[in-house]
Amino acid sequence: MINLIEGAGIFIWPLGLCSILGIFIIVERFYALMPGKIMPRSIVENLIDGKIPEVADDSVGGRILQYYLRNRPDPDQMKAFARMEVTRMERGLFILEIVVSAAPLIGLLGTVTGLVKVFANVSIDTGMPDPGTFIEGIALALTTTMLGLSIAIPALVGNHILIRRIDTLAARLSVGVERLMVLAKEREREGEE
């Protein structure tokens, strides 16, 4: 492990930052996007039973319900508010996309730097590089490439899983908003009769 860190040279710092950011965002978003934190079972059951829940919690579905209970908006306003909540669910994913793009590029920069180091120290007399510099340059090239890819690949997988989860949860929220608006119209008709 120490050899890996030493082999990456100065590039270990930006690669380490990418690694920490990627891990933090993936863990935080997986926790924040748990189904119970988005659309709690109590709200879903009430909507399925044909009731408008009167108590809303701090989940995404709860905030949408609170918005409805406070404002009694029209369907377009409800959909716009739900879209805004979906945008909040996507918080931080742009940083994960930067990590996916930046980590391999930093690794590539380390590769090029290592190769330049190797070829800059070729002896004019013998045509051979200094053995110590050759080993350092090749170690830098290979280590940074490996680290950049080993950071980017899991970040890419995590990003795609999170995007898919957000799409699924957004669809559930959309169905919930539609059901809420149908129930609100039914309640209005009953009040008029």
N, C-alpha and C positions, 0 to 999 in steps of 0.2 A: 504494500500500500504506500509506504514512504517512497519507494522507487517510482511509483506511478505519479505521485505528486511532484517529486523532483524532476521527473522526465518531462512533465508538462510545462515546466518553467513558469514564466509570468502568466501564461494563458490559464493556469489553474484558477486564478481569481475570477475572471469573467465566466469561466465554465462552472465554477463553484456557485457563483451567483445565479446562473441559469438553473442549476440543479436545485438550489434552495427554493427559488421562485416557483419552479415547476411542481415540486413536491407540495409546497404550501398551498398553491392554488388548487391542485387536484384534490388534496385531502379536504380543504375547506369547502370546495364546491360539492364534493360528494356528500359531505355532512349537511350542507345547506339545502341540497336538493333531495333529501329523503322525502318520500311520498307524504308522510305525515306532517312534514313541515310546509308542504305546498298545499295539499288539499286534504285536511283531516277527515277521518272516517265519519265523524259526527255530522259534518256538513254534507258529505256525500249521501249518507243515509237519509238525512232530512230532505234533501232535494229529490232523491228517488221516491221517498214516501209522499211527495207532493206538498211538503211544508217548506216555508221560507224560514230558515233558522233565525232566531232572534238574538242569539249570542254569538259573537264572532271573536276569534282569538287572534294571535299575531302571525298566523300563517299567511301565505299568499292568498289562499281562498278566503281566509278570515278578513284580510284587508279589503278584498273585493266586496265581500258581504257588508263590511262596515261602510264602504263607499256607497253601496246601494241603500242601506238603511238610513244613512244621513241625508242623501241627496235625492233619492228616487229618480235617478237619471233615465233618459231614454236609451234604447238598445245600442245606438251608435256610441253614446258616451260610455256605456258599460264596456263595450268592446275596446274602445280606446284606452280606458283605464286598465283593462286586462292586458293589453299589449304593453303598456308601461310597466306592469308588474313582471311580465315575461322578460322585458329588457333588464330589469333588476336581477332576474335569475341568471342572466348572462354575464353578470359583473365579474371582471377579472379574466374572462376567457381570452381577451385580446392580449393579455400579458403571456398567457400560455401559448398563443399563436406566435408571439415574438420569440419565446424560448425555442419553439419548434424550428423557427427559421434561423435564429442567431447561433444556437449551439453548434450545428454542423459548419456554419460559416466561420465561427471562431476556430473550430478544429481545423478547417481548411487553411485558415491564416497561419495557424501553428505549423501545419505541414509545409507550407511554402517557406515560412521562416526557417524551419529546420533544414530544408533542402538548400536554401540560400547559404545557411551557415556551413553546410557540408562543402558546397562548391566554391565558396568564397575563400576557403583555406586549402585549396589544392596547390601543391608545390609546383612551381614553374619548372624546376629542375627534373623532378621525378614524375610529375603528372599524377601523383597520388595525394590524397588528403591526409592531414594529420590524423592519426588513429583516434586520439582522444576527442577531437572536434567532430570527427566522423561519427563516433558513437553517440555523442551528445545530440548532434543534428538529427540523426536517424531516430533516436529515442524521442526527441521533441516531435518530429513529424508523425510517428506512429502513435504516440501517446495522445496527442491532441486530437487526432482523427478519431481514435477509439473513444475518447471521452466525449467528444462532440456528438458522435452518433449514439452513444449509450445514454446520453441525456435527451436527445431529440426524439428517439424512437418511443420510449415510454410516454413522453410528453404528448407526442402525436396520438398515440393510442388513447391516453386519458382525455385529450381534447375531443376526439371523435365520440368517445363514450358519453362524455358530458353533453355534447351537442345533441346527441340522440336522446339522452334523458330529458333535456330541456324541451325538445320537440314533442316528446310523448307527454310530458307534464303540461305543456302549453295546450295540447289538444284536449287534455282532460279539463283544464281550466275553461277552455272555449265551450266545451259541452256543458260545464257547470253554469257558465254565464247565460248560455242559451236557455237552459232549464230554469234558471232563476227568472229570466225575463218572461218566459211562458207562464210561470206560476204567478208573477206579478200581474200579468194581464188577466189571468183567471180571477185573481183576487179583486181587481178593479171591476170586472164584470159582475161579480157577486155583490159588490158594494153598491153598484148601480141598480140592481134589481130589488 
